[in-house]
Amino acid sequence: MTQRSWLVAGLVGLTLAAAGPVAAQTVPAGYPAAYKDVVAGAQKEGKLVVYATTDSASAEPLLKDFKSLFPFLSVEYNDLNSTELYNRFIGEVAAAAGTGDFLWSSAMDLQMKLVADKNALVYASPEAQHLPSWAVFENQAYGTTFEPLVIVYNKRLLPADAVPKSHADLARLITEKPDVFKGKVTCYDTEKSGVGFLLTTQDAAAWPQYWDLARAFGKSGAKYYTSAGAMMEKVTSGEHLVAYNIFGSYALLRQKKDPNLAFVNPTDFTLGLSRVAFISKTARHPNAAKLFLDYLLSKRGQDVLANQSLLYAVREDVTGPATAAALKKELGDKLRPIPVNTSLLQYLEQGKRLEVLGKWKQSVRG
């Protein structure tokens, strides 16, 4: 959708807020005429409850722009880690008293587990046609971003000859330069972080030598965290020198505040993760959730997402450094998207999950 189309939608919202009736209003270009009923329904609901793993600071430009389009909506934005989000939603489902409306998480496997367990509303977003096929699952789950997993480092403190360019390079350097890397490497805690577990399984699937890297982490006395923010804070302070598997979006945002922080997209392969969104089947405000999903996937929303929130747009018609188009130009076939589908569930099966965790714990013991 064009930016003008979403401006029209915003004018519709402003008119509705003042006048109420929607039947005569224009809907965004390319949308079905019945979309006016979604807007009218959202106005009646008056509220949207979002559960998200995206930091509030990163989400703020999106929320501000969305509210400017639909000022009749009050947005409750809950910034949670991936495990908290999953457990809160499961608890609400068990209580059978209604749930949050919109779930937006970087733990792609946990999101797909919730979808597979029939918790998602089937909704064919008018914006789906503009997404890559791997980012749409049965009109239930949508990939909203395309974020590279990068290696972050402190360029002021890390010697130039110790800056890794690839996964294999990182494993080699940690092994060959123990004096540089001892206690100075950090990554997600695979056991305690939902995102960390997902990235471990995807790394191992893409690169069988991943376990050599995990063993190198263990031998170097690497430290493990559940928060990317904590890891980057440790790198900028100099307590650690390198952080592995950081979302490129978070690295870009932090780099704006600290010029000593730098990062590389691994040249052997770079995983592209997507924040998966779905609308709860038992949402209290389903129409408001539809508006937010369509906004996130629209060209206007994706432009804000890429160029203000720095979350990397999944749409290829959005321009700027934090976009799928820019990544493809830089990395070509070395860029590997993690698809939004049920293949992610294989590692959540209890036996498989325990096998991965056991192998990880054994490797990082050093």
N, C-alpha and C positions, 0 to 999 in steps of 0.2 A: 504494500500500500504506500502511496506517496505521502510525504509530510503534509501536503495540503489536505489529503483525505482525513488524517487524524486531527487536523485543525478543525475540519468540519465537524468531526465527532465531538470535539471539545465545545464547539459552539452549540451543538445539540444539547450537551450536558448543561451548559449555562442557561439555555432557554428553558430546559426542563426544570431546573432549579427554581426558576422564576414563575413558570407557567404551568407545569405539570403534564399536560397531554403530550404524547409522543407520536401518535399515528401519522400526523402530517409532516413530521420531521424527516430530513434527509439522512440516510445512513451512509457510512463510509463507502467510497467507490469500490466496486467489486464485491461488496458484501450482499447477502440476500436481503430482500426487502423486510423479511420477518425479523431482522436484527433489531429493529426498533423495539420489539417486545423484550429483548435482552436488556436494552438500555432502560426501558420502563421498569422492568423487574428489578434491576439494580438500584434504581432510584427509590423504589419502595423498600428495598432491603436496607439501604442507607449505610451499610458497613461491609468491610472486608477484613477477614482474619487470615494473615499469612504466617506460615511456619517456614523459616528459611535458614539455611546455613551461610548465606551471603552476609558478610559483615554489614552492619547498619550504615557505616560510613560509605561503603561501596554502593549500597542500595539507595542512599539518600537522593541522588540526582534522579533516579528512576521514579521514586515515590513522589517527589516534588512535581515532576512533569506529568505523571499520571493524575495527580490530584488537580493539576491545572486544567486537565481535560474533563475530569469528572468531579467537580467540587462538591457534589452532593454526597460523595462517599467518604466515610471516616475509615481510615486504614489502621488496623492494629498489626504492627509488624513485630514478630517474635524472632529474635536473632538467637539461634540455638546451634549447638554442635550436632553432627549427623546422628549420633546415637541418641541424644536427648530428643531430637525431632521424631525419630522413629518410635521411641518408647512412649512419648507423649501421645502420639496419634494412636498407637495400639491400645493404650489405656482408655482413650476416649471411645474407640470402637467397642471395646469390651463393656464400657459403661452404658452404651446404647443411648446416649443423651445428646447426640450431635457432635460434630468434630470441627476442627479448624477448616477453613474453606479451601485454601490454596497451599500446596506443599511444594517447596522449591529447594532441592538438595543436591549437593555435589556427590553424595554417596549414591552413585548410580545404581548399584546393586540393591541397596536397601529400598530405594524408590521402586525399582522393578519388582521387588518382593511384595511391596504393598499393592502394586498394580495387579500382579499375578493372583493375589489373594482377593481380587474383586473389590477393591476399595476405591477405584477411580471411576469418575463419571465419564461416560462416553460422550465426547464433544468434538465435533469436526471443526476445528478452528478455520475460519476463512483464510488465515495466513499460512496454513500448512503447505500450500502449494509452492511457497517460496523457500521452503526448507529442504536440505538434502534428505534423501530417502532414509538414511541411517538415523535421522534425528526424530522420526515420527513412529510411534508404536500404536497401531490400531486405534487411532483417534482417542487415545487415553493418556499416553505419556509423550512429552515433547522435550527434546533437547533445545535449550535456549541459548547456550554459549558453546564456544569451541576453544577451550583454553589449553595451551601447551603446558606440560609438566617440565619445569626448568630446574637447572642447577644454579643456586644463588651463592654468591661469594662476596667477601669483603675485599675489594680491589686495592684498598690502602694497605692491608696487612698480608694478603696472600701473595707470595712471590709469583712473578709472571710465568715461570716455568712450572708452577704447580697448579695453574688454572686448568681444570678439566674441560675437554671439548666434547666428550661423549661419555656414555655409561661405562664402556670398557676402559676409557682413559681415566675415569675416576677411580675404578678398581685398581688399576695399575699404579696410579700416583699414590693412593693411600698405602699400598703395599711397599712401594719403593722409597717413600719419603715419610717414614714413621715419626721422624723428629718434627716435621711440619704438621702432621695431621693427628697426632696423639691427643685424644680428647677434644678435638676441634671440628668434628663432623657431627651433623645432626640430621634426623629425618623423622617422619611420622612413626608413632608407636603402632605397629601392626596389630598388636593385641588389644589395645585400648581405643583405637580410633577406627571408626567405620570407613572413613576415607583412606586411612593408612592400609587397612586390610584390602580394600579394592585395588589400590595402586600396587600392592605387592603381588596380587594375583595377575594383574594385567602386565606388569613388568616381566614376571616369570613366563607368561604365555607368549609375550613378544620376543623374549630374549632368554634362552635357556641358561645362559651364564649369569643370570641375575643372582643366583645363590652364591657365586664367587664374590660378588659385590657385597652381599649380606655378611659373608664371613669376614671380608675386609673391614666392614663396619665394626664387627665384633672385636676383631684384633686391635683396632685403633681406639677402642673405648668410646665409640660413638654414643651420643645422647639422643633419647627418643622423647617426642612430645606429641600431644594431641592437637596442638594449635599451630598453624602456619605463622600466625602473628608472633607467638613466643619464639619460634625458631628464627625468624628474621630479626627480632629484637636482639637475640643472642649473637647473631652474625654482625649486625651493625655495631654492637658494643665491643666486639672483638673476643668475646668469650668463646665463640665458635667462629670458624673461618668459612665453612661451607655448609649449606643446607640443601638436601636432596629432595626432589619431587615436590617442589613448591609450585603452586598455581602461578602461571605467568601473570595473571591479572593482579594478584597480591604483590608480586615482585615489582610490577610496573608502578603500582600505587605507592609502595614504600620507597622506590627509587626516586620519586619526585620529592620526597622529604629528606632523603639521605643520599647524596651523590657518591658516597663511598660504597654503596651497595650496587653490585652488578650481577648479571645473570646470563646464562647461555642456553640456547635451545640445543639439546644434544644432537650431534650430527649423524650418529648411527641410526637413531630413530627418536622421534619425539611423539609421545602419546598426547592425544587431544581429548581432554575430558569435557563433558557437558553437564551443566546443572540441569537436572531433570525436573520438570514441573508437571503436576497433575492437579485436577480439581477433585476434591473428595466427593464420593457418591452421597455422603450424608452431610454435606456442607449446609450450614445454616443460611449462607448467602451465595448460592450457586451462580446467580446472574452477575453479581459483582466479580466473582472469580473468573467468569468468562471474559468480562471486560479486561481484567488484568492480564490474563493469558494472551488475549489478542493484542493487547498493547505491547507486551514483552516481545512478541513475535513480529510485530509490525516493523516497517522500515524505520519509522520515527523512533520507536522504542529501542530497536537494535542500534540505531545511531547514538542515542543517549547511553545505552549500555556500553558501547565500544569506546566512545570518545569522551565521556564524562565519568562513567563508573569504571572504565578500563577493564571490562570483564570479557572482552573478545566476542564479537558478534559471530553468530553461526550463519547468518545470511550472507551470501556471497555478493550481494548487490550493495553492501555497506562498505564505505571506504574509510581508511585510517590505519594506523599501525596495529591496533588491537582488533584485528578482524581475521576471519578465515581466509579471505582473499590475500592478505599480506603474508600470512603464515604459509600458504600454498606457494606463493611466489618465492619465499625464502627457502623452504624445505622440500618442496616437490613431493616425491613419493616416500620421503623419510617421515612425513607427517602421517600418523596413524590414528584416526578417530576411534574412540571406544563407542560402539554402536548402542543405541537405546533399544535393547531387546532382551528377551528372556535368557539369552546365552549367559548373561551376567549371574544368573541364579545358581549355576552349577557349583560355585564355590561356597554358597550359603547352606548347602546340604551338610548336615551335622558332621558326617564322617569326613567329607572333603575339607570342611572348614578346620576341623581339628588337625587334619593332616598338614594343611598349610601353616597353621599356627605352630605346630610342633616343629616343622622344618625351619621356620623362621627363628623360633627360640633357640633351637640347637645351633643355628648358624651364627647368631649374634652373641652367643656366649663367648665367642672368641677362642 
